[in-house]
Amino acid sequence: MDSDAEVDRILRRRGEDYDEENNWKRPPSSYGSMRSESECEEEKQGEGDGNKNAAAMLPGSTANGQTRFEPIGFGSYTTTTYHPPSGALFIHTSSADIEHFSEDDDEEMERELIATSPEPPEPVELEDTTQTDENSQPGRLHPEQDLPHIFKSIQNCLGKLDPHMELHHFKQWYLHLDKSIPPEQLLDEDLLFLVDRMIQVLGLGQALITTISTLECLKKNTLAVELREECKRAEICYQLKEDLKRRHRAIFEGVPRAGHCKPFDQIYVEPQISTCRYGGVDPSHEFRSPSCPQVLAPDSFISLNNLFRLQKSDGSAVRTVLTSGIPGMGMTVSVCKFCLDWAEMRANKDLQFVIKLSFRKFWNLRKGHLHSLEMSIMELIQYFHPACRNMSYLEEEDCKYLIIMDSFDCYQAPLDWKNAPVITDHHTKAHPDDLIVNIIRGTLLRNAHVWILGRGAAVSQIPSNLIDVATEIQGFSDEMKDDYFTRRLVSTALAVKIIEHYKRLPTLNILARQPFICWMIAQVFTHSFSCEDYGENPPRLTPFYIHIMISWSPQDQHQLKMMGLMALKMLEKKTTVFSEEDLQLYDLRTTEVTVLSGLCTELTASDSDNRRTFCFIHLTIQEFMAAFYVFFMFHPEGKNVLGSGLFKFKFNSKELVQCALERTLNSPLGDYDMFLRFLCGLLSPECHFDLLSGFYFPRHTPKVSGLDNVKQLLEHKIQTAPADRVENLKECLRELTQRDV
């Protein structure tokens, strides 16, 4: 039998076996079926109805076009069946019929055909559209990365081995990897069985790599080079995918520690991503009604893997997608999920390569070679991914790939968007700043899709005309929070307890839309519930806010103090927005406050003067920072910034709280209530001594004294304060004592 026909027969057989076994051992993306998934998808789509070309609506979008972005529809192939009119002559070409025809009959029939048959229709040009899977994700691989090409390349290469000696040795090498087949069976089988078996057991990419390495071990270097050149695109793609799997299949939460990682898919919950970008500030508050900055509700949400299915207003596919969000919203984790889904062929299979550039690592590279560093874009890619050597494919028109610019805010150099030289050649050496500008401009890596992720104040410097779609990660919904805790915690009963417990404190429930806060809640309350009788009262709040900024270094104390002073003045002025001019008044720099600190974000909407405006990532962060400044000046400096500036008695904590109480009770509900709660919490030794000592104060700094007098003061105020203030005063007492009252 012809070898090509035999390969086709094996491919068909494997496809049929794969359907019958119902994916019994392999995930849907496995190549063990010996058949490309794009072919299977074509058959499934051919059996469906004719509405597969219709574009699906985004979740949350409306049919009347309230949002200008739509997912790109990927239609199936269609064919036109020609139905001749009644009376037209059919010629049956079976041998039994042909033998009865004579030449005269032939001529007569030809005249009759000309007379009775209409003109044939024009050939239907099939669109080269991308097949989609059950999740509406592109499923067509590049031909050089698909099963038939790699199968036949391996087959042709091994076919050049001597069947008695060299192929026999190759099979013996393979037996070290496949222990499930009897040696005598494999040694007796032919070449096609061997290739079929390798791909079924090892997978497509690993079978290719194994074949190349085994040929090299057998000193068949010429054949190894030939196979590598024939399947170079598939080899690089496989190595990229394996690298991404190795990096992202497990995730560390908090400080990385050996043995404390978790399987990524076990705990990952996809946050909400919106095409309505407004700065990520949640206006919800335990006491205040939403005030400036007003936040618009998102008009649509889009799933992570559909970001590059969006269209621009003119109907063309997007090239550059920007994703921003406040710290703790899960941008980096979302990048991990996107990469892992691509590497495991769960989504975006039409992307031939996904090349992730960590701008944190990129900045360290630039900083270490400030004046001498020049490199080409291909050298830069190879620096991050050594497997991507000599990737001429990136210059080809049919190469669809993605460049991920992760942690864009970590690249602290100013970029010259107007005057940077234009670079179009992939091998031209240039400064990294100019390479970045040209990638985003589209003059470099012209065929690439580009995904930029960073905090709002950093990515807002990119000219808007270079961005096709701006999106924002907006965190967890209430259902997503519950899903996270259920996944994150091994014990379902403990998850239920923690969910019920943290929701008893409105402020904590509001902040829990940030995945980072959810992780803190899981960590803290898992430990707390190990104590007997814990959970009868609402949780305490101040320790959570300390943990949000505990990573700051002692060298940042001055900046932290000035941010706290600014926050206090903003409370006094009843404003939540500040500008670059305001920062200058407090000797603060925009980048340090809005990008590096992680405590502030830039607002998208600007005033009539086109000034950049900012705010804290949540109003309670502003209130905490104001309380922290007051405490910082009291301990250890001994100053009372809420009163005359001097204490009647040194370090009089009761007098400090008395001044704060007067401000709170003499102001409308909400203006200083959370501020007072945080100040009482910071006075607690469990907070300032256990958590802050060694970070913001030397370890030998004594604890705050006189707290019994403060406790008596609060208890007295609870008895005499207006009814609408009593509950918060009780919370202040609990924060002070870090005990249930």
N, C-alpha and C positions, 0 to 999 in steps of 0.2 A: 504494500500500500504506500502511496505517496506520503512522505513525511509531513508535509504541510497539511494534507487532508487528515492525517492521524492526529496532528496537534489540534485542529479544529474539532475533531471528534472528541478529544479529551476535554477541551474547553466546554463543549456542549454537555458532555457527560457530567463533568464536575458541577456545571450549573444546575442540572436536573437533580443530582444527588444533594446539592446544597439546599434546594427548595424542599426536597422530601425530608431531609433531616431537620429542617426548620431551625437552622443555625445552632445545631445541637452542641457544638463545642467552641465555636468561634463567634466573636462579636460581629455585627453587621459589616464592619469595616474591614474584616479579615479577607485576605486574598486566598485563603485555603480553599475557596470554592473553585479556584482555577478559572474564574470568570470575572471580568471587570464589572463593577457595580453599575457603571453607566449603562451597560447593555441590559442588565436586569431591570433597571429603572425604566428604560425605553419600553420594554415589554409590558411592565405594569401600567405605564401611562397609556399604552395603546389599548388596553382593555377597559380604561375608564371612559368617562363621558367627554364631551368635546369642550368643556369649560376650563381646561387646564391652563389656558393662556391668560385667564383673567387674573389681574394682580390682586393679591389679598390685601385687605385693609390692615393697617397697623392697629395693635391693641390700643384702645382709647381714642382712635381717630374717628372722624365722622365722614359720612359719604358726601357731605356738601362742601368738602374741600377746605375745612378750617385750617388745616396745616398744609404747607406747600410741599412737604416731603412725602413721597410714596415709595414703598418697596418696589424694586424692579421685578416685573413678572418674568419668569422663566418658562416659556411654553414648551410643549412637546412637539416632536416631529409630526407632521401631518402629510397624508398623501391623497391624491385625487383618483378615484376609481372611474374609469371611462365606461359608460353604458351606451352601446350602439343602438340605433333605432331598430324597431321591429322589421324583420325582413332582411337584415344585413347578413351576409354570408360568413359562416365560421369555418375555418379550416382546422380539422383535427389531424395532428401530425403523427399519430401512432403508426407503427410500421404496417399494421393490417390494412389501414386505409390507404397508405401511400402506394402500395403495390398495385392498386386498381386504377391509378391515374395514368393517363397517357399525355403526350406532349400537346395534342389537340385540346384535351380537357384543361391543360394548364393555361393555354392561350385564352380559351373561352372564359375560364374563371377569372383571369386577369382583367379581361374586358368588363366582366360583371362587377368585379370589385371596384373598378374605376367608376362605374356607373352608379353603384348603389351605396358606396361607403363615403361618409363625410370626411372632411379633412381632420387629421388627428390633432388633438390639442397640443399647445406648446408644452414642452417638458416643465414640470413643476420644480423650481429651485427650492431645495430644502434649506431653511434657515439654520445657520450654525448656532443654534441656541443651546443653552446649558441645561442638561437634565437636572431635575431636582429630586431630593429624597422625600421621605414622609414628613420631614420638618421644614419643607420648602427651602432646603439648603442646596446649593449647587453641588452636583455630583459628578460632573464630567472632568476626568483627569486629562492632563496633556498626554497625547499618544505615546510619548517616550517615557512616561511614568506609569503607564497602564500595563495591565497583565499581558496582553498578546505580545507586545514589543519585547518585554523583559523575558517572557517565556521562550520566545523564538531565539532571542539573542543568546541566552544560556544554552539552549539546545544546539544552536549552530556552533558555538564555541566548543562545547564538550564533544560534539560530533567530529572534531578534528583530532581528538585523542585516539591513540591506538586502542581499539576495543578490547584487546586481550590483556594488555599490560597496564597502560596508562589509565584507561577508564576503570579498570579493576582496582587500581590503587586509589583513584578518586572515591570510589564507592566505599572502600575501607576507611578513608578519612571521614566520610559522612557518617559511617556507623558509630563514630564516637559521639555524634550529636543526637542521633536518633536511636535510642535504645529499645523502642517499641516494635521494631520490625526484626524478624529473624534474619541473621546475616546471610544464610543460604538463599533466602527468598530475594533479597535485594541484589545479591551477586548474580543471580540467574535472570533477573529482569532486564529489559532493554533500556535504552537511553531515555525514551519518553517517560517511562515509569519513574525513573530516577528524578527527572526535572519536576514531574508532577508531584512526587512525594516530597521533595525539598520545599517547594512552595507551599504545599499543604501544611507541613509540620512547622517550618521556620517562619513562614510569612514571606511576602514578596521581597521586601527590602533586605531582610536578613539572608534570604537564599542567594540574592545577588552578591552581597558582601562575602558570604561564606564561599561561594564559587570562586571569586577573585582571589581571596586569601589562600584557598586550597591549591589553586593553580600556581600561585607563587611558591608555596611550600614544595610543590612537585617540580619546581624549576621550570615551569611552563610560563615564563615571564612574558613572552610575546603574546600568548593567548590571553593572559591576564590583562595586559595593556589594551589589547583589542576589545575585550569585553568591557573594560572600564570606559574606554572612549565611546563605545556604542551606547552605554547606559549611564553616562556621566551625570546627566540631569537627574536621573532617578537615584543615583548614589548620593549626590549632594543633598537631595531632598530627604532621603532616609536618615542621613547623619544629622541634619538639622532637626528632624523630628525626634530622633533619639536623644539629642541634647536637650530639647525642650521638655521631653518627658522626664528625663533625669532631674532637671531643675525644678519642675513644677508638680510632680505627682504627689509630693509630700510638702506640707507647709508648716512653718514654725509660727506660733502666735506669741507675741511679746519678745522677750530676749531669747535668741536661739540657744538651745541647750541640747546636747547629744541625747538621743533617745526620747525627746519630747516633741517630735513632729507628729503630725496626723495626716492620714490620706486626704488629699485635697477634696476629692469628690464627696468625701464623707461629711464634711462640715460646710462646704461652700453653698451659699444662698445668693443668687444673683440680685444685686440692688437695682432699684429703679433708675433708668436712664431716660432723660427727657430731652426732646429737641427744643425745649423752652429754657434758655439759659438765663438765670437771673442772679447768680451769686451764691446760691446754696444756703441762704439764711432762713431758718425756720422762725416765723414770727410768734409761734405759740409760747405762752408764758403762764406760769402758775398763778400770777396775780394780774398782770397787765393784759389789756386787749391789744391786738396787733396794731403797731404804730410804725412810724418811719424807721427803717425802710420798708415800704409796702412790698409784698411779695405776690407776684401773679401765680396763679395755679398753672401747672404745666398743661399744655393743650394736647400733648400726646407722649406716649412712652414707646420705647423701642427696645427690643431684646439685644443683648450684647452681640450676638453672632449675626445680626441683621444690619449692623451699622453700615456696611458697605453694599447693602442692597438698596440703600436710599437713592433717590434721584434729585438732581437740582431742578430748579423751576423750569428750565428749558427741556426737561425730560432726559437729559444725559446723565450718565452714572457719575457719582461723586468720586473725586480723587483724594481730597484731603479732608479728613474728619478730625475735629478738635473735641476733646473730652476734658472737662475741668470738674473740680469739686473741692470742697473744703477738706482739710486733713481728717483722716479717719473714716472717710466715706467709701474706701475700697477701690481706689483707682488701680493701684499696683496689683491687688488680688484679681481684679477684673482682667488685667493684661495676662496674668497667669492662666485664667480660665480660657480666654480666647486662644492662647497659644496651645494649651493642652487639648482643647477640642479639635484644633486643626491637626495637631500631631497625631491624635488618635482617630482622625478621620471621622469625627462626629459632625463637623461643620466646615463650611468654606473650603470644600475640597477642590474647587476650581482655582484656588491660589496655589501656584506651583512652589513658591517659597514664602515663608514668613520670617523676616529678619528683624530681630529685636535689638535695638541700640539703647543700652542703659545710659542715660545722660548723667547719672551720678558717676559712673565709671568714666564716661567720656570727659567730664569736667576734671576729674583727677588726672587723666592723661594730659589734658591741655595745661592744667596748672603746673604739672611737673616739667613741661617743656614750653614755657610761656612764649619765648621769642623764636625758638629754633624749630618748632613743630610745623611741618608741612607734609601732607599726605594726600593721595588720591582717594576718591570715594571707594574704589575697589580695595585699596589697602586698609581703609577704615573698616569696611565690612569684614575683611579677613582678620582684622585685629579682634573683633568681637566673636567671629565664627571662623576658626582656622580651616574648617572643611570647605569654606566658600572660596577656594583658590581658582583663579582663572575662570571666573563665571561670565563668560561672554554672552550667556543666555540673557542676561539682564538688559542687553542692548537690542534684543530681538523683539519684533512687534507682537509676536504671539505669546510672549512671556508675561503672565499676569502674576504679580507678587505684591507683598505688603511690607512696608518699612514702618516699624513701630518706634516712635520717639518717646520712650518711657521716662517719667520723672523729668520733664522738660524744665521744671523750675530749679532743678539742681545745677543747671548750666548757667552760671551767674554772670557771664560776660555779656555786655551790651552788643546786640547784633545790628549791623548797619544795613537796613532793608533797602535804602535808596542807592547807596554808593558802592555796595559790594560788587566786585567784578563778576561778570556773567561767565559761568563755567558750563560747558556742554559736553566735554569729553570725560569719559569715566576714568581715564588714566592721567589726567592733568593734576599735578600736585598743587595744593593750595592750603591756606590756613583753615583750621576746623570751623571757625566762625563763618567763613565764606562758603564752605561745603554745606553747612546747615541752611544758610539762606537760600542757596541754589536748589537744594532738595525741595524745600517748601515752595519756592518759586515754580518748580517744575522744569527747570532747565537741566538739572541733573536727575538721573533715574526717571526719565519722562514717562515710562510705562508703569511706574510704581503707584500703588495706592499708599497713602501716608496717613498714619494715625498718630496724633500728637496728644499727649496726656500731661497735665500739670495743673498747679494751683492757678486760680483765676488771675491774680495779679501778675503772674509771669507770662501766661499765654496771651493775656490781653495786649501785649506789646506786638504780637504778630499782626500785620495789616489784614484787615477783614476781607479784602479782595482776594487774598491767597487761601482763604478757608471756604470750603464748599458747604460744610454743615458744622455748626457748633452745638455740642451736646453737653449735658451736665449730669453727673451722678448725684442722685438725690436721696440715696440711702434706702433704708428698709421701711416698708409699710408695717402696720401692726401684725398682719399675717406673716410677713417675712421675719419679723422679730421672733415670733413663736416658733417658726420653722427652724430658725438658727439655733435656738436653745434646745429644741428637740433633737437636732442633729449633733450639736456640740457636746451635750451631756449624755453619758452612757446610761444613766438611770432615768427612765421616763418619769418616775415619781419625783425625783429631785428636780427635773426640768419643770414639772408642773408647779412645784413649790416656789421655785425661783421666779417663774413668770408671774405668779400671783403676788409674790412679795415685792418685786421692784415696781410693779404697776401701782402699788399703793402710794408711791411718791410721785406726784405729777411731773415734777421737774426731771426726774430720772427717766420716766416714761417718754418724755419729749426728746431727751438727749439720746435715747436708745435707738433712734433712727440711724445713728452712726454705727456701723459695724464695729468700730474700735470700742465704743462704749459698751456694746453688747458683750464683747470679749471681756472687758473689765468686770461687768456685772457677773458673768459666768465664773470668772476667777475668784472674785471677792466672796460671792455668796456660796459658792461650793465649799469654801473654807468655813464660812460662818455657820452654815447648816450642819457642820460636823459637831458643833457645840450643842449641848442638850438645851431644849426649850427655846432655841433661837427661832425668830420669825413671828413672834406674837405682835410686835410693833413694827411700824414702817421703818425702812432702812435709813441710815444717816448719809448725808450728801457730801460734806466737805472732803472726805478722803478721795472721792472720785475725781473731784476737780483738781486736787493736788496731783494725782496720777497723770492727769492730762498734760501737765507742764513739768513733770518731775525730771524729764530728760534734758532739761536745760543745764548747761554747764555753769559752774560758779563764776566763770569769767563774764557771764551775761547778766550779772546782778544789776548793774547800772541800767541796762536797757529794760530789764524787767521792772525795776523801780519806776522808771520814766513812763512805761506803758501803764502801770498802775495809777500813777499820778494823772495821766491823761484820762484814764477810765473814770477816776473820781470826779474830775472837772466836768466830764461829759454827763455824769449823773447829776451833778449840781446844775448844769445848764439844761437838763432834760432833753438831751440829744443822744442819738445812737450812731451818728455818721461823723466821720472826720475826713480831712483832706490832706494832701501832701504839705500844705502850708501849716496845718495843725501839727503835723509830725515835726516839722522844723522847730516849732516853739518848744518842744520837749527834747530837742537834741536827738531825734530818732530818724533813722533812714528808712525809706519806703520798702526797699527789698528785705531788710532785716525784719521789719514788723509784719509785712503782708505775705511774705513768702517763707522765710526761714523760721519764724517763730511758730507758725502753724495755728496762731490764735486769732488771726484776722483774715479777711477776704476782701477782694475788690468787688464793688457793685457794678453791674453792667450799665445801669442807667446813670447818666451824668447830668449835671445841671446845665443851665443855659450858657455858662462860660466854658463848657467842655472840660471842666476840671475832673480829675480822677477822684472818686469818692470810695471810702472804705468803711468797714464796720467790723466788730468782733464777730466770730463765727456763730455766736448765739448771745442774746442779751444777758443771760446768766453768766457767761464768761466775762463780760464787761463788769458785772456786779461783783463777781469773785475777784477780778483783778483790782477793783477799787478797794475791796476789803483787804486784799493782800498788801496793798500799798500802805493802808492805815496800820495794819499789824506790823509790817516791815519797819515803819518809822517808830512804832512803839517798842518793838523788841527786835534788835537790842539797843536802838538809839535813844529810847526814852522820850520821844516827842509825841504830843497829842495834836494831830493835824485836824481833828474835828472840833477842837476847842480853841483855847488861847495859845496853844502851842507848848504850854508848860503844865506840868502836873503839880498839884499841891504836895503830893508825896510821890517820890520817884517810882516809876513803873507801877502806877496805880491802875490796875486792870478794871476795877469797879468804876472809876471815874471815866475811863475810856468807853466802857459799855453804856454808861449813863448818857454820855454825849450822843452816842449812836442811837440810843432809845429815843431821845428827845427829837432827833431828826426824823426817825421813823414814824413816831406817833403824831408828829406835827405836820406830816406830809400826806398826800393822798395815798390810798392803799396801793401798794406795788412799787412806789418810788424807791424806797429803801428797805423793804421787808426782806428780800433775799440778801441784800448787802449785810444786814444785821445778822442773818442766820449764818452767813459765811464767816463773819468776824468772830462770832461766838465759837464756831467750829475751829478756827485757827488758834484760838486761845487754849483749846484742849491739848494737853500734853501728848495724847495719842496722835495728833496731827502735826503740831509744830516741832515736837521733840523726836518722835519716832519716825516721821516721814520726811521732815525738812532738814533735820540735823545732818550736817555733812554735805548738804546741797546748797542751802542758802545761808546757813549759820554754821560756824565752827562747832565741832562736836562737843566742846567743853562749855558751850553757851548754856546757862542754867534754864530751867523750865520757868514758865510764867507763874507767878505767885498770886495769892489773893483770890483764887477762883471760888472759894466758898462764899465770899462776899458777893461776887457776881451772881452766883447761884441764888442767893437769898434775894438779890435785887430782881432777878427775873421772876422768881416765884411770887414776889409781891406785885409786880406789874401784871402777872397773869390774873391776879385777883381783882385788879382795879381797871384794867384796860378795856376799851370798847370791845364788844362781842366779836366784831369782824377781825380783830387783831389777836385774839386769844390763841387760836390754833397755831399761828406762826410763832408766837412767843413760846408755846410748848415745844415747837420744833427747834427753836433757838436753845432752849434748855437741854434738849436731847443732843444737839450738836456740841454744846459746851461740855457735857459730861460723857458724851459718847456711850450713853447708857439709855435704856428704855425707861420712860417716865409715864 
